[in-house]
Amino acid sequence: MSGVASVILGSNEWRVPFDGETSLWDLLAQTGAPFPAPCGGNRICGKCRVFCTGSLTPMGAEEEAFLLQGERSAGVRLACFARAVGNVCIYPLWTGGENLSAVLPPHGLTEQGWGAAVDVGTTTIAIRLYHLENGSLRGEILQPNRQARFGADVLSRVDFARQNGPELLEDILHAQVENMAALCMEQAGIRKLDRVVLTGNTAMLHFWERLPTEGDGENFVPQALFGGESRYSLGGAPVYLPPCLGAYIGADALCAALAAGLPGLPGETALLVDLGTNGEIILSCSGQMICASTGMGPAFEGAGLAFGMPAGPGAVSAVWQTAEGDTGIQVMANCVPAGVCGSGILDAVRMMLERGVLDESGLLCGNEAGVVLQEGELAWELPGASVWVTQEDVRQVQLAKSALRAGIDTLLQTAGLPPEAVDRFCIAGGFGHSMNLTSAVKVGLFPQALAKRAAVMGNGALAGAAALLLDREAWKALEVIRARGKEMPLSGNQVFARRYAENLLFAAF
């Protein structure tokens, strides 16, 4: 009896061959993939939930007692109980994290019954369930988007759909969202929803609506910009899709703008960045809103890095210099370090620059303390963590920070504004919720002048969707944003191209 376990977390996949009946706990441990395990595998906490398909031992009564009925029927198992007896696919799960931190804008309560706000992100999917009459939060869940194994970014998935057909990606998305909604309803003790608002980028909404995703690996041609009721229900309720502005400025960006209170007060200049796999940037000034999107990749969401992981138990989330001059780290949930998330990699790169481990071009210096060969590649070890930042990780951070900074510079230059002219700088996205602003400036993510005006708002897309769910008046504010917004393509923009090349370098320390 033998098999292969495929462990999939975001865009990362590990394949572990095994002989004989083997616990999922042992298979996960061999990969180093992070998964919640507060009790250390002693079968007393019920936290090591994984979604699993394939050849498994049956679930016993002791394991069943830890799981909701919806989880059991959906294929959720506890890694410490379940054992593989043949080929399996394992998806580590978590139900909280940075992407569920959402600050709602001022809103009223105009609806009745039960409702769900859904943010279908490229890397993660988040749902919040509300009792609409009083606005109380009654259930929430966050999971990796299971489409990620077919491409870490939107264009990769569009290209996959073009070559292989969109049905697989569509089916995966519907099955996951429907299961997550069912779990939220079970948390709240209800069987039916009355209203749903589902937001996401333009491509994700196409997958939800099962519309053709036309284009090649460089371009995406939208078939609709939405702004109405979906063809599909969720939890027995109609689903409303907020409008998109264009191919790359989706409903998620407009929802984030709503949550940020754009276009803002008369005479105010405001800048919003929504940090994710794609970085959406919206500049609001003189009654108009210039919107752009730039591909940052998944590095700041903990994916695509050698030891990357989402913000959760075991993730190194902060790195700093101690009073004694040593390097200190913070690990989420005080667990044994298992990897590094977005805020941690940002701090780590800043520390590497300050210590001379990296030069201005981003090249690791092999003669500096802590730099070792890791699987034939230079890497810097986080002290006491058995977690390394590799040369390729640094390159991914360079590409991400250069793309965002070049986008900000381009929008400001187009409007004829210096960074000092921005009155309010809104930072949305799970990564933005916990990042160190000083590290962001030192690495070159955005100018120093903006940091002084920064307001961190968490998952803006989810917050905006929740406002639309709770208050019908919020749709009027969203329509103002849509009417004033203008999408500015960055592809082929000479200013963006020049700024991108300039911002690949790190500032000298």
ABEGO torsion letter per residue (X at the ends): XBBBBBBBBEABBBBBBBBEBBBAAAAAAAAGBBBBBAAGGAGAAGABBBBBBEBBBBBBAAAAAABBAAAAAAGBBBAAABBBABBBBBBBBBABEAAABBBBBBBBBABBEBBBBBBBBAABBBBBBBBAAAGBBABBBBBBBAAAAAEABAAAAAAAAAAAEAAAAAAAAAAAAAAAAAAAAAAAGBABBABBBBBEBAAAAAAAAGBBBBEBAABBBBABAEGEBBABBBGGBBBBBBBBABAABBAAAAAAAAAAGOAEBBGBBBBBBBBBABBBBBBBBGGBBBBBBBBAEAAAAGBGBAABBBBBBGBBABBBBBAAGBBBBBBBGGBBBAEBBAAAAAAAAAAAAAAGABBAAGBBBAABBGBBBBGGBBBBBBBGAGBBBBAAAAAAAAAAAAAAAAAAAAAAAAAGBBAAABABBBBBEAAAAABBAAAAAAAGABBAAAAAABBBAEBAAAAAAAAAAABAAAAAAAAAAAAABBBBBABGBAAAAAAAAAAABBBBX
